[in-house]
Amino acid sequence: MIDYAEKRDFLRMPIDCELSFSVEGSTKQYQGNVINLSSKGILFTSNEKFESGTTLQIVLTPSNSTTSPMEAEVVVARVSSNEVLFEIACEIREIKA
């Protein structure tokens, strides 16, 4: 039997919704799709690659129209490629009201 203990402070919730984002200080908009979300982080896919430490302004748009979009400032923690898209893991720094 394998004993596995979750080491994350906050569990990730799988979410399938669109995301728009820009690099802090830029007006150029990018698009992506959210894979999962926790209270401290987000993982999404994009056609664009960003370096670790890059600050992004994101707007997560739920597919359910009764839920308001979420705006936040995030910092790229790591980027990996699945040969088609880049998977971008970010730390959420601030959720905007």
TAQUI-V989955 format. One record per residue. N is the residue number from 1. RES is the residue in one letter. SS is DSSP state (H for helix, E for strand, C for the rest). PSI is psi in degrees with one decimal (999 if undefined). OMEGA is omega in whole degrees, -180 to 180 (none if undefined). Layout:
# TAQUI-V989955
n;res;ss;psi;omega
N;RES;SS;PSI;OMEGA
N;RES;SS;PSI;OMEGA
This chain:
# TAQUI-V989955
n;res;ss;psi;omega
1;M;C;134.1;179
2;I;C;127.2;179
3;D;C;114.4;-178
4;Y;C;127.2;176
5;A;C;127.7;177
6;E;C;126.8;-177
7;K;C;-5.5;179
8;R;C;144.9;176
9;D;C;-32.3;-178
10;F;C;131.2;-180
11;L;C;149.3;178
12;R;C;137.8;176
13;M;E;125.7;176
14;P;E;133.6;180
15;I;E;139.0;177
16;D;E;94.1;178
17;C;E;168.5;-178
18;E;E;158.1;-178
19;L;E;134.7;170
20;S;E;148.6;-177
21;F;E;162.0;176
22;S;E;157.0;175
23;V;E;138.5;-180
24;E;C;129.5;180
25;G;C;0.1;-180
26;S;C;152.8;177
27;T;C;-6.3;-180
28;K;C;128.2;-178
29;Q;C;140.4;176
30;Y;E;160.6;179
31;Q;E;151.9;177
32;G;E;179.8;177
33;N;E;130.1;-178
34;V;E;136.6;175
35;I;E;-50.8;177
36;N;E;165.6;-174
37;L;E;140.6;171
38;S;C;-178.9;-178
39;S;C;-15.5;-179
40;K;C;-4.0;-177
41;G;E;167.1;179
42;I;E;144.2;175
43;L;E;126.7;179
44;F;E;165.2;178
45;T;E;152.4;179
46;S;E;159.2;174
47;N;C;-13.7;-176
48;E;C;146.0;177
49;K;C;137.9;178
50;F;C;150.6;-179
51;E;C;150.6;174
52;S;C;140.8;-180
53;G;C;-10.1;179
54;T;C;132.4;177
55;T;E;129.5;-179
56;L;E;148.3;171
57;Q;E;120.2;-176
58;I;E;152.8;171
59;V;E;111.5;-180
60;L;E;122.1;-177
61;T;E;104.9;180
62;P;C;147.8;178
63;S;C;-20.1;178
64;N;C;115.2;-175
65;S;C;-11.5;179
66;T;C;-10.6;178
67;T;C;130.2;-179
68;S;C;150.5;174
69;P;C;154.0;177
70;M;E;126.9;176
71;E;E;136.8;-178
72;A;E;159.2;171
73;E;E;128.5;-178
74;V;E;160.3;176
75;V;E;129.9;-179
76;V;E;124.1;179
77;A;E;-41.2;179
78;R;E;156.6;179
79;V;E;133.5;175
80;S;E;163.9;-179
81;S;E;138.4;176
82;N;C;26.6;178
83;E;C;-13.6;177
84;V;C;-45.8;-178
85;L;C;164.0;173
86;F;E;135.1;174
87;E;E;121.6;-174
88;I;E;117.5;178
89;A;E;129.3;-177
90;C;E;150.9;171
91;E;E;130.2;177
92;I;E;120.5;179
93;R;E;-39.2;-178
94;E;E;130.1;172
95;I;E;126.6;-176
96;K;E;143.1;-178
97;A;C;999;none
